[in-house]
Amino acid sequence: KDDIRMSREEIRDYLREGHNMTLVTNGPKGFPHAVAMFYALDDDLTIRLASYAASQKVKNIERDPKVTLLVESGRAYRELRGV
């Protein structure tokens, strides 16, 4: 909805607050593989992640580069925010 959509600047500021990210990849049998990740943010809003090359998430991305990223916060419904 347009009335709750964050601007590019709001997204940048929110991501720089340092929340954790959920990275979802497609597992080898087609099931989602979701993991919590720390991330870094470049000035152009490029998100950087680090992981071991032998990890399941890296194997999944090598096989299928489609991923979903979610950064969210809030404890009560009215506090929920996410990108």
NORURGI-V429900 format. One record per residue. N is the residue number from 1. RES is the residue in one small letter. PSI is psi as a letter, one per 40 degrees, with the letter a starting at -180 (none if undefined). BURIAL is + if it has 9 or more other ideal C-beta (glycine too) atoms within 8 Angstrom, else -. D_CENTER is the distance of its C-alpha to the mean C-alpha in whole Angstrom. Layout:
n | res | psi | burial | d_center
N | RES | PSI | BURIAL | D_CENTER
N | RES | PSI | BURIAL | D_CENTER
This chain:
n | res | psi | burial | d_center
1 | k | h | - | 20
2 | d | d | - | 22
3 | d | e | - | 23
4 | i | e | - | 19
5 | r | h | - | 17
6 | m | i | + | 16
7 | s | i | - | 17
8 | r | d | - | 16
9 | e | d | - | 17
10 | e | d | - | 16
11 | i | d | + | 12
12 | r | d | + | 13
13 | d | d | - | 15
14 | y | d | + | 12
15 | l | d | + | 10
16 | r | e | - | 13
17 | e | e | - | 14
18 | g | f | - | 12
19 | h | i | + | 10
20 | n | i | - | 8
21 | m | i | + | 4
22 | t | h | + | 5
23 | l | h | + | 5
24 | v | h | + | 8
25 | t | i | + | 11
26 | n | h | + | 14
27 | g | i | + | 17
28 | p | d | - | 20
29 | k | e | - | 22
30 | g | e | - | 19
31 | f | i | - | 18
32 | p | i | - | 14
33 | h | h | + | 13
34 | a | h | - | 10
35 | v | i | - | 10
36 | a | h | - | 9
37 | m | i | + | 8
38 | f | i | - | 9
39 | y | i | + | 8
40 | a | i | - | 11
41 | l | h | + | 11
42 | d | i | - | 14
43 | d | d | - | 17
44 | d | e | - | 16
45 | l | e | + | 12
46 | t | h | - | 11
47 | i | h | + | 8
48 | r | h | - | 10
49 | l | i | + | 10
50 | a | i | - | 13
51 | s | i | - | 14
52 | y | i | - | 18
53 | a | d | - | 19
54 | a | e | - | 20
55 | s | i | - | 17
56 | q | d | - | 17
57 | k | d | + | 13
58 | v | d | + | 15
59 | k | d | + | 18
60 | n | d | + | 16
61 | i | d | + | 14
62 | e | d | - | 18
63 | r | d | - | 19
64 | d | h | - | 17
65 | p | e | - | 14
66 | k | h | - | 12
67 | v | i | - | 9
68 | t | h | - | 6
69 | l | h | + | 3
70 | l | h | + | 4
71 | v | h | + | 5
72 | e | i | + | 9
73 | s | i | + | 12
74 | g | i | + | 16
75 | r | d | - | 18
76 | a | i | - | 21
77 | y | d | - | 20
78 | r | e | - | 21
79 | e | e | - | 19
80 | l | h | + | 16
81 | r | i | + | 13
82 | g | i | - | 10
83 | v | none | + | 8
